């Protein structure tokens, strides 16, 4: 090939490069809907969303550049969750993230085709969301929150701190935590063998929370176990303040309850699913099917004790329990 012909060929190819590059650079804008169980002004809720957002960014998904995210914050309100779910589905997003059982149920009722990634949901098989953990099938996959055997540990920890406890209320929301019965099934035999009167306390509003705590604090030696669900999480400030007022030793499912003044918490690291979820969102946006992505379970559990609250309640934490704690809040 002559030099002049070669230069002409290179020049012709080079002239087309900018157009080819330009054709590859623009990325299709993808749309994500997010139904979150906390209120928008909840610091913990914002922190977890930020973890997911950072994970997506590290995988190349940046809001305003190649993804748009529509956030809906329900505050644990079942009616609002249904309304928000319907609105999110009507916008035909590429994927919906549903945080909590309440949110997942609301979204599942609206669509069987849009991919759904759930976060912090208990018993997804028992509640009929998926067919199996290994191969969930359908349009739903995600990250579970806990095992029901955990509830036995809650009772054991209260007894360890207050050996003389005689009555314990198990507080849950029937709309946000329909799986609560399985917690009760795990707690009841241990409570019975220990001579503890277990009071099952469904709560739907602030008045129910107040009445549940009054009922168990009417006599000495009462205690409280708070179920992990969207309602209790959104109303944790009220629950913690009333437990302090009635001088009730209480155990909670997540660290942030203890950080906000609760006596102690035992449960999975609530931030972990949000960090890990970014990988599933990335896979689905790149073509993977939720049906083929196995349900992920918690890998880390933590015991947190608030020593300030223990002191205010006049409780002495046993040394062996202090040694087992993952964090002491002083």
ZIPEPE-V403645 format. One record per residue. N is the residue number from 1. OMEGA is omega as a letter, one per 40 degrees, with the letter a starting at -180 (none if undefined). NEAR is the number of other C-alpha atoms within 8 Angstrom. Layout:
n;omega;near
N;OMEGA;NEAR
N;OMEGA;NEAR
//
This chain:
n;omega;near
1;i;4
2;a;5
3;a;6
4;a;6
5;a;8
6;i;9
7;i;8
8;i;8
9;i;8
10;a;8
11;i;8
12;i;8
13;a;8
14;a;8
15;a;7
16;a;8
17;a;8
18;a;8
19;i;7
20;i;8
21;a;8
22;i;8
23;a;7
24;a;7
25;a;6
26;i;6
27;i;6
28;i;5
29;a;8
30;a;10
31;i;11
32;i;13
33;a;14
34;i;12
35;a;16
36;a;15
37;a;16
38;i;13
39;a;12
40;a;8
41;i;6
42;a;9
43;a;6
44;i;7
45;i;12
46;i;10
47;a;8
48;i;10
49;i;9
50;i;8
51;i;11
52;a;13
53;i;9
54;i;8
55;i;12
56;i;14
57;i;9
58;i;7
59;i;9
60;a;6
61;a;11
62;a;9
63;a;8
64;i;6
65;i;8
66;i;11
67;i;12
68;a;11
69;i;9
70;a;9
71;i;8
72;a;9
73;a;10
74;a;14
75;i;12
76;a;15
77;a;9
78;a;10
79;i;6
80;i;8
81;i;14
82;i;11
83;a;8
84;i;11
85;i;13
86;i;11
87;i;8
88;a;12
89;a;13
90;a;6
91;i;6
92;i;7
93;i;12
94;a;10
95;i;14
96;i;14
97;a;12
98;a;14
99;i;15
100;i;15
101;a;13
102;a;15
103;a;15
104;i;12
105;a;9
106;a;12
107;a;13
108;i;9
109;a;7
110;a;9
111;i;8
112;a;8
113;i;6
114;i;12
115;i;12
116;i;13
117;a;16
118;i;15
119;i;15
120;i;12
121;i;13
122;i;10
123;a;8
124;i;10
125;a;10
126;i;6
127;i;7
128;i;7
129;a;10
130;a;12
131;i;9
132;i;8
133;a;10
134;i;7
135;a;11
136;a;16
137;i;11
138;a;9
139;a;12
140;i;14
141;i;14
142;a;13
143;a;15
144;a;15
145;a;11
146;i;10
147;a;6
148;i;8
149;i;8
150;a;9
151;i;11
152;i;10
153;i;8
154;a;11
155;i;12
156;a;8
157;i;9
158;i;14
159;i;10
160;i;8
161;a;10
162;a;10
163;a;7
164;a;6
165;a;12
166;a;10
167;i;12
168;i;14
169;i;15
170;a;13
171;i;13
172;i;16
173;a;13
174;i;10
175;a;8
176;a;14
177;a;14
178;i;8
179;a;9
180;a;10
181;a;7
182;i;8
183;a;11
184;i;11
185;i;8
186;a;12
187;a;11
188;a;9
189;a;8
190;i;10
191;a;12
192;a;10
193;i;7
194;a;6
195;a;7
196;i;11
197;a;9
198;i;11
199;i;9
200;a;8
201;i;9
202;a;9
203;a;12
204;a;10
205;a;6
206;i;8
207;i;6
208;i;10
209;a;11
210;a;9
211;i;8
212;a;12
213;i;13
214;a;9
215;a;7
216;a;14
217;a;13
218;i;6
219;i;6
220;i;5
221;i;10
222;i;14
223;a;15
224;i;14
225;a;13
226;a;12
227;i;12
228;i;11
229;a;12
230;a;15
231;a;14
232;i;14
233;a;10
234;a;13
235;a;8
236;i;9
237;i;8
238;a;8
239;a;10
240;a;12
241;i;8
242;i;10
243;i;12
244;a;9
245;a;7
246;i;9
247;i;8
248;i;12
249;a;12
250;i;13
251;a;15
252;a;15
253;a;12
254;a;13
255;a;15
256;i;7
257;i;14
258;i;16
259;i;9
260;i;8
261;i;9
262;a;14
263;i;13
264;i;13
265;i;16
266;a;14
267;a;12
268;i;13
269;a;11
270;i;9
271;a;8
272;a;8
273;a;11
274;i;13
275;a;10
276;a;10
277;a;13
278;a;13
279;i;10
280;i;11
281;i;11
282;a;11
283;a;9
284;i;12
285;i;10
286;i;6
287;i;6
288;i;9
289;i;9
290;a;15
291;a;12
292;a;9
293;a;12
294;i;11
295;a;12
296;a;8
297;a;8
298;i;13
299;a;5
300;i;6
301;a;9
302;i;12
303;a;13
304;i;14
305;i;13
306;a;15
307;i;10
308;i;8
309;i;10
310;i;12
311;i;9
312;i;7
313;a;10
314;a;6
315;i;9
316;a;7
317;i;8
318;a;8
319;a;6
320;i;6
321;i;8
322;a;10
323;a;6
324;a;7
325;i;11
326;a;7
327;i;7
328;i;10
329;a;10
330;none;5
//
